[in-house]
Every structure is written in C-alpha cells, then in structure tokens.
Amino acid sequence: PREIKRERFKIERDKNGKVIVRGRTPEWLAATFDLEDVEAREELLDRLRRLGLGRALSREGVALGTSIYIGEVSLVWE
C-alpha cells in the first residue's frame, strides 16, 4: 500500500497580494482561540509555528508584521 501524505496547510496569495493560509488544522486553531487575549494569541502563533507555518511563510517571502488570513480570521504574523 502507498502512503498518502496529507497536506497540513497551503499558502496562497490573492490578486492583491493578500496572504491566505488554508487547511483544516490552522483554520480550526484560528477559529478556536480568542485573538483579543494576548496569551491566547501567543499560544495560537506557537501552535502554528509547530505546524511548520513559520518556515513556510518565510519561504514564501512573508515578513514578520505582515497580515495573514487563516479562514475567516485575520492576524499579524509575529
């Protein structure tokens, strides 16, 4: 049997250059955490980094301080 590798997330840019992250796990995490709470925001960013999102955003040329969209949630990548 062949191993099926599941994509954790996908990074896209729309026609205006907006960075959009798609994927079940990041979208669920972003929808779950209260981003108004500083500790919750830090926890979300930490979990996204552990998924490998930080390295992937860096490879795509996304700098710290850039707004990214994960599902319906917008946040500044720190």
Salt bridges, closest charged atoms under 4 A:
GLU12 OE2 - LYS10 NZ 3.70
GLU12 OE1 - ARG22 NE 2.82
GLU43 OE2 - ARG47 NE 2.76
GLU43 OE2 - ARG50 NH2 3.72
ASP46 OD2 - ARG50 NH2 2.86
GLU78 OE2 - ARG41 NE 3.66
